[in-house]
Amino acid sequence: MHKKQGMIGIAIVIMVVVAGAAGALILINSDDDPMGLRVTYSNKVDYEPLIIASDLGFFEDEGVNVDLLIVKGGIESAEAMLTGSADLGAMGEGPTVTLMSKDPTARLLARYGGGEGQHRMIASKDIADVTDLVGKKVGVQFGSTTHGALLRLLEKEGVDPSMVELVPLKPSEMPDAMYIGSKNGGVDAMMGSEPWPTNVETKCGDKVHEIADSSGLGSNFPLTLMATEKIVKEKPEAVAAFMRAIDRAIDHIHENYTDAAEICAKYTGLSPANQQKCMDSLFYDMDITREDIENLNSTAQFLLENKKIEAAPNIAERVDDSFLRQLQGRA
């Protein structure tokens, strides 16, 4: 198995064609291996099945050669697929909808996990609850599923988003931004999925506390496996092998929970104990249900109403469950 971790541009050949004043950027996969795939995800708790599949050699066992493009969040995975730098990607519902809204050929292969309360808000001790965020600075990764969850949370608590200063932060910047606080150029609160909230708590200690999570916002926040239409048509055997590897990884998590936590802790930077604690807020299961589609459609409408996307995709029309049916013996 080829496991190449690096920037999104790795493993592509860039050709620039200039005609007159116009230019065109063409991204071409340099690997014509029929069992080769470029897969993008983050080393976060949300993506544990992919981390496990890679670490334990399940991709190799299933005969698929995977180039790994490791990014910092689902929105970056969506961007990698949009630019032609990745064939498949794992991401949360916000980036999933964003990808579909921008690329009508993007295909939803399966939901491999989720968790209603997976997005946590950590705030300084002087902030008691969400209503205290008026006039405060809140850090979040813009375009992420957490970004959408934060807007929903503010709406649920009756807080006008225009009265809160949302600060775009990379997840790796959140601990320091919380530690120094808004008076020193940082923020008063942050919201994110693991390991970022735990990293903030570890860095800031008793200066911070959790004031809310994403429970009760009307979604199980499905984690999805997305693919380009091109790769589904041209390399179906490779895609099927990839799906088998992820399914095996999910089985390993269920059957060897502590071991899975220890493996993933090496990549997320959490202690094994904190890794397992974070895992407890999620479920891992390969499927695509009516509830998942309804959640994604609801997110699409919410993002459209908040002018985060220009058009809401029809989620059901983007589902390609043929590989999932193979796994479940329904092909």
N, C-alpha and C positions, 0 to 999 in steps of 0.2 A: 504494500500500500504506500502511496506517495502522500505524506503528510507535510505540507508546506505551510507554515504559519507566517503571516506577514501582512503588509499593507494590501489594500484592496486591489491595487494595480498589478500584483504578482500574477504570473501565469497567463498574461494576455499580451498580445502583440497589438500595438497601437499604430494605425495607419492614418495619416492625415491627407485628405485629398482636397486640394484647393482649386477652385474653378472661378476665375475672375475675382470678385470681391467676396465670394461665398466660400465657406469652408465646411467640410464634413468630417466628423470623427467616427471612425469605424473600429469597433472592438472585436477582435477575432481570437477565439480560443486557440492557443498554440498547441494543445494536446488533442490529437485526433484518436486517442484510445477509445474504442467503443464501450469500455467499462470505466472510463474516466469521468469524474464529476468534480465540479468546483462548488464547495459547500461553505456557506457562511453562517456563523452564529457567534454568540458571546460566551465567555467563560463566567457565566452567572448561574445561579441556582435554577432559574427558569429553563436552562438548556442542558440540564443534567443528563438526559438520555443520550444526547450527542457527545457529551464529554465522556460518558461511560463507553459508548460504542467505539470511540477513538482510542481511549486508553487501553481497553481490553482486547483490541484487535478484531472487533466484530465486523468492521468494514472489510478488512482483509479476508476474514473467514468466509464472507459471503461473496468474495470475488470482485468487489468494487474498489477501484483506485481513486481515493479521495484526496483532493487538494483542499486543505482547510484555510479559509480566510477568516481569521479571528478578529472581531470588531468589538466595540464597546457597548453596543445596544442594538435592539431590533430595527430601529430606524436606519442605522447604518447598513444592516443586512439588506433592507429594502432598497436602499440607494445602490448597493453593490449589484443587485439584480437589475435595477433600472438601467445602469450604465453598461450592462453586459459583462460585468466582472465575476458574476457567480451564476451558477445554474439552478441551485437550490438554496433555500434559506430558511432558518427557523426564526420566528418573531412573534411578538404579541399582537393583540387585535388591532391596536392603533396603526402600527406599520403595515399590517396585513391589508387593512382597508385603504391606506394611503397608496400602497403598491398597486392594488387593484384599480384604484381610481386613476392612476397615471399610466398603467399598462393593461389594456384590455385583454391581453393574451396570458397574463399571469394566472396560474392554476393553483387551487387549494387542494392539496393531496390528502391532508388529514389534520385533525387536532390531536396532539400527543400529550396534552396536559392542560393545566389551568389551576385556578384557585381564587375564590372570591375575595379573600383578604390579602392578596400577595403584595399589594402596594401600600407602603407604610409612610406616615408623615411623622417626622421627628422635628421638634421645636425646642427653642430655648425655654428654660424653666419659668420665665415670666409670662409665657403664653400658655393659658390654661386649656383652651379649646380652639376649634376652627374659627369661631366668631371673633376671636382676638387677633386674627390675621389682618384685619382692616388696617391699612397704612403700613403693613410690614412687607419685608422682602422674602419671597419664597423661591428657593432654587428647584429647578426641575429640568430634565432633559427634554428640550422642545421636540415635538413630533413623535414622542414615545407614547406607548400605551398609558404610562403613568401620567403624562401630560393631560390626556383625555380624562383619566380617572380624577385628577385634581380638579379639573373644571366641573366635573359632575359632583364632586364632593362639596365644592363651594356652592353650587346651585342647590344641593340638598340641604345645606345648612343655612340657606338664605343669605349668603354673602355675595355681593356684586363683585365679579372678577375684576372689574375696572378699579375697584377700591383696594386691590392687592397688587403689589408689584411683583410680577413673575420674572424671575431672573434665569436666563438660559445658562445651564451649567453642564459640563461633561460630568458623568458620574464620578470620575476620579478626583474631581475638584471639590466635591461636596463635603468631605470631612474637614478640609482646611477652611472652606467658606463658612461652615457652621462654627468651627473652633474660634475664628477671629471675630465673628459676629458682624452685623450690618454696620455698626459704627466704624468699623475698620475695613470696610470694603467687602464684607462677606454677606451672609444672609441670616435671617431670623429663624427660618424653618426650611425643610427640604422634604421632598416626597420622591420615593423611588422603590423599585423592587430589589430584592436581595441580590448581592450582598451589600448594596450601598447604604441602606438604613443601619444595618449592624456595624458597618465600618464607621459611620458617624458616631454611633453610641460608643464604640470602642475608643475612638479618638477623643471624644468630648466628655465622656464619663458622666458625672452627676450634673453637668451644666445643661444637659438636654434630657428630654423624655418624649415618649410617643404620645401623640394627642389624637390620632385617628388612623384608620386604614381604609381600604377600599371595599370592605364588607357593606352589604346593603345598598349597593349602587345599581343593582339590577343586572349584573353580569358575572359569569364565572371566569371572565378574562381568558378565553381560550388561547393556548399557545399553538401556533400552526407550523406546518411544513408547507412551504410554497415552492413552486417550480415554474420555470419558463415553459411555454408551450413547445418551443423548439426542442428542448432537451427531452420532454415527454415523448415527442414523436420520433426523435432520432436515436435515443438511447433508453428504450423502455426496460431492457434487461438490467441496465445499470441502476435505473431508478427503483426497480423492484428489489434489487439486492440491497440498496440503501435502506429501503423501508424495512426489510427483514432485519437488518442490523439494528435499527432503532427499536424495533419491536423486541428484539432480544435484550437490548439494554434496559428497556422498561421492565421486562421480566426479572432482570438481575436486581434492579432497584427494589422490587417487591419481595424478592426472595433473599436478598442480602443487603438490607437497609443500612446497617452500620458500615459495611464494607463500601457501599456506594458513596456514603457520606465521606469516608476517609479518602477515597479516590478523588472525588470532586473538590475536596478541600485543598488539594494540591494546586488546583487551577484557579479557584475563586479567591484564595488568600484567607479564607476563614479557618478557624479552628474546626476540627471534626465535630466537636460538640455544637458549635454555632451553625455549622453546615447542616447538621441533622435537625436542629431547631428550625432553621429556615425551610427545610424540606417539608416540615410538618404542615406548613401553610398551603402546600400545593398537592395536586393529585397528578399522577402520570398514567395515561391510558390512551391507546391509539384508537381513534374513532372519528366520526363526524356525525353529529346528531342535529335534529331539528332545533334544539336549544342553542347549540353552537352557532348555527346559521342565523337564528333570531338575534343572538347577542351581537354578532358581527353586523347584521343589518341595522340594529339599534345604534351601534357605534358609528356606522356610516352616516346615519341621519344626524346624530349629535355633532359629528365633525363638520358635516355640511352646514348645519345651522350656525355653528361657531366659525364658519368660513375658513376651516382648516383644509378642506378639500373643495374642488370645484364641482364635482359631480359624485353622487353616491352610486357605487357599483351594485349590480344585482348579484349578491353573494352566491345564491343557489346556482346561477348559471356559470359560475367560475369553478365549481367543484368538479374535480376529476377523482372519483373514488374507486377507479378500476384497480389501482394498486392495493388499496385498503381491502377491497373485496377479495383479492388474491390471498392476502394475509388471513382473512377471516373465513376463507374457504367458500366464498360465495361467487367466485368468478364464473 
